[in-house]
């Protein structure tokens, strides 16, 4: 079993971030497209890693003054999301999940043993929502599909271009759609999660929030960690789309869908291994 207490300083914070990023991305992918129980398991593991990482930190002893306004605001936010989705007869989506986390974090801020986790969750949810609103909601309202342009030009187009050069009969009739003329004709719709848009926002938000609320990371190291995780996420999703198209081409849609929900975080984990090794090297 990994002993986080045997590590110190940058190496420890680096390992916590890498493992947490992996579990967080895995939880998101499984909850969105795979197994609910597996997703919840990864979410619990994410929280556990954070707890193990900060439980021995010397946090300033101060009495937690309960703010009933924060607690009530948190409860109202949670109820508002639930009622809204029931009224709209819709499922809890990524944006809803982050608003729910915002509500829960306001409550945790007022629970002594969970104040630090509450601070991190509050910061994390706010940072993510700021990114999400500015990079997705506002552009969408202005008629600019910024996130889909990213997915098309940086993921879908490179994958299809490479496969076409290898002789595969695949094409892109319109943005976000890949036509596969393999063992059976299949059209694959590339969603936000498929090309790693959400994963990237989650990772960046988590790392920034960790540095601001739990353990301050030097700017240079913070940038390196963000770049490493972003590159790992990008390559993992590029490979994921390529493998899924390949599976649909040779084995059909049913086989592809069986592997679809788990492949993203597995590839992400494989790519994170050398990054984790680098972060644990005997140097500061």
C-alpha positions in Angstrom: 0.0 0.0 0.0 1.3 3.5 -0.9 2.4 5.4 2.2 1.9 9.1 1.4 3.5 10.0 4.8 6.9 8.6 3.5 6.9 11.4 0.9 7.6 15.0 1.6 7.2 18.4 0.0 6.8 18.7 -3.8 7.0 14.9 -4.3 4.1 14.3 -2.0 1.9 17.1 -3.4 2.8 15.9 -7.0 1.7 12.3 -6.2 -1.5 13.4 -4.5 -2.4 15.6 -7.6 -1.6 12.8 -10.1 -3.6 10.1 -8.2 -6.5 12.5 -7.5 -6.6 13.6 -11.2 -6.8 9.9 -12.3 -9.6 9.0 -9.8 -11.5 12.2 -10.6 -11.4 11.7 -14.3 -12.3 8.0 -13.9 -15.2 9.0 -11.6 -16.5 11.5 -14.1 -16.3 9.1 -17.1 -17.9 6.2 -15.3 -20.7 8.4 -13.8 -21.4 9.9 -17.2 -21.1 6.9 -19.5 -20.3 3.7 -17.5 -21.1 2.2 -14.2 -22.7 4.4 -11.5 -21.3 2.2 -8.7 -17.8 2.2 -10.2 -18.0 6.0 -10.7 -19.0 6.5 -7.0 -16.2 4.2 -6.0 -13.6 6.3 -7.8 -15.2 9.5 -6.3 -14.8 8.0 -2.8 -11.1 7.2 -3.7 -10.6 10.8 -4.8 -11.8 12.1 -1.5 -9.8 9.4 0.4 -6.5 10.5 -1.3 -7.1 14.1 -0.4 -7.9 13.1 3.2 -4.7 11.0 3.5 -2.7 13.9 1.9 -3.9 16.6 4.3 -4.6 14.8 7.6 -1.1 15.2 8.9 -0.8 18.8 7.7 -0.4 21.4 10.4 -3.6 23.4 10.0 -4.0 26.6 12.0 -6.1 25.8 15.0 -9.1 28.0 15.0 -12.6 27.6 16.1 -15.0 27.1 13.3 -17.7 29.7 13.7 -20.8 28.3 12.2 -22.3 30.5 9.6 -26.0 29.6 9.4 -26.3 31.8 6.3 -23.7 29.6 4.5 -25.4 26.5 5.6 -28.8 27.7 4.5 -27.4 29.0 1.2 -25.8 25.6 0.6 -29.1 23.8 1.3 -31.0 26.1 -1.0 -28.5 25.6 -3.8 -28.8 21.8 -3.5 -32.6 21.9 -3.4 -32.8 24.3 -6.3 -30.7 22.0 -8.6 -32.8 19.0 -7.6 -36.2 20.7 -8.0 -35.1 22.3 -11.3 -34.1 18.9 -12.8 -37.3 17.2 -11.5 -39.4 20.1 -13.0 -37.5 19.9 -16.3 -37.5 16.0 -16.2 -33.8 16.0 -16.9 -30.8 14.2 -15.6 -28.1 15.7 -13.5 -25.4 16.9 -15.9 -21.8 18.2 -15.4 -22.9 21.8 -14.7 -25.5 20.6 -12.2 -23.0 18.4 -10.4 -20.6 21.3 -9.9 -23.4 23.5 -8.6 -24.4 20.7 -6.2 -20.8 20.5 -5.1 -20.8 24.2 -4.4 -23.8 23.7 -2.2 -22.3 20.9 -0.3 -19.0 22.7 0.1 -20.8 25.7 1.8 -22.2 23.2 4.4 -18.8 21.4 4.9 -17.1 24.8 5.6 -19.1 24.8 8.9 -18.2 21.3 10.0 -15.0 21.3 12.0 -13.4 18.1 10.7 -14.2 18.8 7.1 -13.5 22.6 6.9 -10.3 22.1 4.8 -12.1 19.8 2.4 -15.0 22.3 2.3 -12.6 25.1 1.3 -11.1 23.0 -1.4 -14.5 21.9 -2.8 -15.7 25.5 -2.7 -12.7 26.7 -4.6 -12.8 23.8 -7.0 -16.4 24.2 -7.9 -16.2 27.9 -8.4 -13.0 27.7 -10.6 -14.7 24.9 -12.7 -17.9 26.9 -13.1 -16.0 30.0 -14.1 -14.1 28.0 -16.8 -17.3 26.3 -17.9 -19.4 29.5 -18.1 -16.7 31.4 -20.0 -15.5 28.7 -22.3 -18.9 26.9 -22.9 -22.1 28.7 -21.9 -21.2 32.2 -23.0 -19.8 31.2 -26.4 -22.8 28.9 -26.9 -25.2 31.8 -26.2 -23.2 33.9 -28.8 -23.5 31.1 -31.3 -19.8 30.1 -31.1 -19.3 26.4 -30.4 -15.8 26.9 -29.0 -15.5 23.6 -27.3 -16.8 21.7 -30.4 -14.3 23.5 -32.6 -11.6 22.3 -30.2 -12.9 18.7 -30.4 -13.2 18.9 -34.2 -9.9 20.4 -35.1 -7.7 18.9 -32.4 -9.2 15.4 -31.9 -11.7 14.3 -34.6 -10.0 15.7 -37.6 -6.5 14.3 -36.7 -7.9 10.9 -36.0 -9.9 10.6 -39.2 -7.1 12.1 -41.3 -4.6 9.5 -39.9 -7.1 6.6 -40.4 -7.8 7.7 -44.0 -4.1 7.8 -44.8 -3.9 4.2 -43.6 -6.7 3.2 -45.9 -9.7 3.1 -43.6 -13.0 4.2 -45.1 -14.0 6.8 -42.5 -15.1 10.4 -43.0 -16.5 13.5 -41.3 -19.8 14.6 -43.0 -20.4 17.3 -40.4 -18.8 18.5 -37.3 -18.9 16.0 -34.3 -20.0 13.1 -36.6 -17.7 10.3 -37.9 -19.0 8.0 -40.5 -17.5 4.5 -40.3 -17.9 2.2 -43.3 -16.5 -1.0 -41.8 -18.2 -4.4 -41.0 -21.3 -2.3 -40.6 -22.2 1.3 -41.4 -21.9 3.3 -38.2 -22.2 7.0 -37.4 -20.4 8.1 -34.2 -21.3 11.3 -32.5 -18.4 12.8 -30.7 -19.5 14.4 -27.4 -17.7 16.9 -25.1 -16.5 14.1 -22.8 -15.2 12.0 -25.8 -12.5 14.5 -26.7 -11.6 15.3 -23.1 -13.1 18.8 -22.8 -14.6 18.1 -19.3 -11.6 16.1 -18.2 -9.3 19.0 -19.0 -11.4 21.5 -17.1 -11.6 19.2 -14.1 -7.9 18.6 -14.0 -7.0 22.3 -14.3 -9.6 23.3 -11.7 -8.4 20.7 -9.3 -4.7 21.5 -9.5 -5.3 25.3 -9.2 -7.7 24.7 -6.2 -5.2 22.3 -4.5 -2.4 24.9 -4.8 -4.6 27.7 -3.5 -6.3 25.9 -0.6 -4.2 22.9 0.6 -0.6 23.3 -0.3 1.0 26.2 -2.2 2.9 25.0 -5.2 5.7 27.0 -6.8 4.5 28.7 -10.0 7.1 26.9 -12.2 6.2 23.5 -10.8 2.5 24.3 -11.0 2.7 25.2 -14.7 4.7 22.0 -15.3 2.1 19.8 -13.5 -0.7 21.5 -15.4 1.0 21.0 -18.8 1.9 17.4 -18.0 -1.6 16.5 -17.0 -3.1 18.4 -19.9 -0.9 16.7 -22.4 -1.7 13.3 -20.8 -5.4 14.0 -21.0 -5.2 15.2 -24.6 -3.2 12.2 -25.9 -5.4 9.8 -23.9 -8.6 11.1 -25.6 -6.9 11.2 -29.0 -6.0 7.5 -28.6 -9.5 6.8 -27.2 -11.3 8.2 -30.2 -8.9 6.4 -32.6 -9.4 3.0 -30.8 -13.2 3.4 -30.7 -13.3 4.2 -34.4 -11.1 1.2 -35.1 -13.3 -1.1 -33.0 -16.4 0.1 -34.7 -14.8 -0.4 -38.1 -13.7 -4.0 -37.5 -16.0 -5.3 -34.8 -19.2 -3.2 -35.0 -21.0 -0.7 -32.7 -21.9 -3.2 -30.0 -18.3 -4.1 -29.3 -17.3 -0.5 -29.4 -19.9 0.5 -26.9 -18.9 -2.3 -24.5 -15.4 -0.7 -24.2 -16.5 2.9 -24.7 -17.1 3.9 -21.1 -13.9 2.5 -19.5 -11.3 3.2 -22.2 -10.7 6.9 -21.5 -9.6 6.6 -17.9 -7.6 3.4 -18.5 -5.5 5.2 -21.2 -5.2 8.3 -18.9 -3.9 6.0 -16.2 -1.3 4.4 -18.5 -0.1 7.8 -19.6 0.1 9.1 -16.0 2.5 6.4 -14.9 5.6 8.0 -16.3 4.4 11.4 -15.1 4.1 10.0 -11.5 7.5 8.5 -11.8 9.0 11.8 -12.8 7.3 13.6 -9.9 8.7 11.0 -7.4 12.3 11.3 -8.6 14.7 12.0 -5.8 15.0 15.7 -6.4 13.2 18.8 -5.3 
